């Protein structure tokens, strides 16, 4: 028999579970399995339409290396965003800071606290800002990321399962109804050495979501292929892609090749988004050269090398 969870997940349940309870593998909600065929039909009818669908928003992305997304809202439409991401908003738009993304309006207080706790685990703020158009006609609100890069528009409805896995700090904004949660990396090696840790951000919905990446962004379509990338260059991937890590060649290549000890390995069929300049790499370069009077690149002696070759004179 088939059951439909409020999160939109379809579950195939064996008849031996009739009259018992099962847990949804997607959102961990507990579902009652009906005992009769009539009850099964009623459960399908009542469960399928119950989840809240995302608002339909129009958008425009402007800029080149310092991009901004301008979201167009009709009356009563809402867009959610990370705290501090807003650049400007036009007349008629009001904002409110809430605990959670608002994708589950009937969620109780403890449910909201749990959702906020999941966001805190990823290093993000437990609060999100909701921008709602309360006026007439159309109005606009714009969002930008805190460092140079590209904004990637993702239509979650075009992805099988309506969910996307991305790096922890990639989310920028999305249509109201999008669920921003977490996913655990089940591969121990990928969690320890994959660059993204054990926790990934997971976006669930059927509307537009916008994520941010550093430098230039490319989208690759894998067709039962394997792709090896630098662990920091992975931005997002569809959930049916297998994500793991492997050694970056032999010992000499690992220690002196400049590519790190491990590479991320992506296998399967689906889309993958990559970035050319991870923020961690940019920040590392800035910190490495902060307070240095000379360049120091390529010098084993660092600042002492700068003194020898005359950079500080």
N, C-alpha and C positions, 0 to 999 in steps of 0.2 A: 504494500500500500504506500501511497505518497502523502506526505504532510508538508505544509508550508508554514515556515516560521515567520514571525513578524518582521524579521530582518530581510525577508525576501528569499531566504535559502529554501530550496526544495529538498526534502529528506525522503529517502527510500527506506521504509521500515518493514522488517519482516513481520508476518502475521503472528508469530509467536509472542510479539510484544503487545498484542491487543489487550486493552484495559490497563496497561502499565504506563510508565513515564520514560521519556528519552530526553537526552540533552542535545541541543543544536550544536554541531561542531564549529559553526561560524561565530555565533554570539554567546554561546553557552547558556541560552535560555532553556528552561525545562518545559517540555511539551507533553500533554496528555494524549496517549494513543487511544482512539475510539475503539469500542468493542464490536460494533456492528457496521455493516456496509452503509446503512442510512446515516449513522453518526459520522462515518468517514466522509461522506458527501457533504454533510453540514459543516464539518471542520474545514474542508477545502474551501467552501464558499465563504465562510466567515473569516478565515485566516488570510487568504490571499490579498484582499484589498486593504488590509488594516494598516499597513506601514505607510508612513508619510513620504510622498515623492518630492523630489527636489524642485525648487522654483526654477522656471525657465528664464535665464538672463542672457542679454546680449552683451558683447564686449568688444573692445578694441585695444590692441597692444601697440604702444608707441615707444619710440626710442630705439637705440642700437645696442650699446653696451651697458647702459644704465636704463633699463626698460621700466615701463609703468603700464599697468593694465587699467583701463577705464571701463567700469561696469555700468551698463544702462539698466535702470530699474523702472518698472511700471508701478503704479500705485499698489501698495500692500506687499510688494516683493521685497525680499531680504537677502542680503549676502553676508556671510560670516568671514572673519579675517583674524589673523594673528594680531595680538595687541601691539600697537605701534606701527602697523603696516600702512595705515591710511595716509594718503598724500593730500587730498582735498575732497570735499563733498559739496554738492550744490544744494540750493534751497529746497526744502521739503523732505530732506533726508535727516532722520534722527538716529542716533546710535545709543546702544546700551551695552554695558559690559555684563556678561553672564558667565556662570560657571557651567561650561559645557558648550556643545555645538548646537543644541536645540533640535537635534534630529529625532529625539524621543520625548515629545511634549508631555507625555503622561508619566515620565520617569520621576520617581520619588526623590526625596532629599539625599538618602544614602546612595541611591543609584547615581546621582549627579556627583557626589563626593568620590565614588569609585571611578567614574569616568575622568574626573579631574585628576585623581591620583595616577591614572594611566598616562595622562599627558605630562604630569610632573616627572614620571620615570624617564621620558624622552628628553628632559631638560627644557621643555617649553613651559610657558605660563599656564596656570590652571584655569585662567579666564580667557574667554574669547569675546571679541567685539561684534555685535550684531547691528548692521546698518539697514534700516527699513525706510522705504519711501512712503511717507504719510501725507504727501501732497497730491496735486493733480498733474496729469500729463506724465511726461517722462523726466527723469532726473538721473544724475550721474555721480558716482563715487569712484575715486582712483586709489590704487594701491601700488607700492613699490617695495622692493627688497632692500635690506640694509647694506648690501655690498654688490659690486659690479657683476653682471651676468645676464642671463636670459630668463624670461618668464615663459613657461610651457603650459599652453592650454590643453587640458585633458577632458574629453567627453567620456565620462565614466559609463554612460549607456552603451558605448561602442566596445567595451571590454567584457569578455565572458565572465560572468559572476559579478559584474559591476563593482569590482574593487581593484585597487592599485597599491602596490608596495613601493615605498620610497624611503630615502634617507631621512634621518630623524628631524632635521631642520628644514626640509624642503617645502613644506606646506606654506602657502601664502594666503589664499582666500578661496572661497567656493560658494556656490549657490546654497541657500538655506535648505536643509534636509540632508545635506552630506554629513556622514558620520566620520569623524576624525578620531581614530583609535590607534591601537598598537598591535603589532604582530611579533611573535617571538621567532627568532632564527633557531631552528631545531638542530642545525649542524653546529657541533661544538667548535670545530676548526674555523668555520666561517664567522662564528660569534667572537672568537678570540682574536683572529687575525684578518678578518674580512674588511676592516676599516669602518664598518657601520655598527659593530657591536652585536649583542644578542637581540636588541630591540629595534624594530623598524616601524615607521609610521604607515598606517593603513587607512586609505580613503575609500569609503563605501557609499554608493549612491547611484543615481541615474541622471545627474546633471553635470554642469561644468565645474571643474576644479582647476586651480592654477598653482603650479609648483615653481620653485625658483632654483636655478643652478648657476654655478660660476663659470665665467668665460663663454666659450662657444658650446652649443648643445647640438648633438646629433641624435637622431632616432634610427635605430636599427631594427629591422624585421627579421627575426630568426625563423627558419623553416627546418625544424628538426636538425639544428646546427649547434655548434659549440663556439662560444666567444670568450676569449680571455682578455681581461681588462685590468688596469691598475685599480687597486682596491678603493682608492679615494675617488675615482672617476665615475663610479656607478651612482646614478641619480634615482632611477625608478625602473621597475619592470613589472610585467603582468604576472599574476600570482601562480600561473601554471608553469612558469619558467623555473627550472631547478638552479638554485644558487649555492655555490660551494667555493672552496679555495683550494689552491694547489701550490706547490713550491715553484719559485721562479727560477727554474733550471738547476744547474749544479751549484756547489758551494761558492765557486769563484763568481758566478753570475749573481748569486744571491747577495753577496757582500760587496761586490765592486761594480755591479751592473747599473746601479742607480735606480733600479725599479722596485726596491724593497725585497723582503724575504718571500712574499707570497703574492699571487695574482688571484683575482676573483674569476671564477669560472661559471658561465651561464650556459645552460643546455636546455634545448626544447624548441617549442614553437610559440612565437609571440613577440611583442615589442619590448625593446629595451632603450632607455634614454641614458646618454653618457654626457659628462661635462669635461671640458678641457682644463679648467682651473678650479679644483676643489678649494673651498675656503680655508681648510686646514693647511694646504700647501701655500696659499697666499699669506696667511698669518705666520707660518713658519719662516718664510722668507723675510717678512718685515721684522720679526723678533730677532732673527739671526743677524740682521744688519742694523738693528737699533743701537744707537750710541756708538757705532763704529765709525771712526774717521776715515777708514779706507774701505775698498770694495770687499776684499777677502774672498771672492769667488775663486774656486779652484786652487786655493793655496792651503797646503797642509799646515802651515804655520799660522794661518788666520791673520790676526792683526799684526803679529810680528813680521809676517811676510809683507804686509803693507808698509811697514817701516823700512824694510830692506829695499823694496823696489821703488821707494820714494813717494808713495801715495800720501804720506803725512807731512811732507815738507813743502 
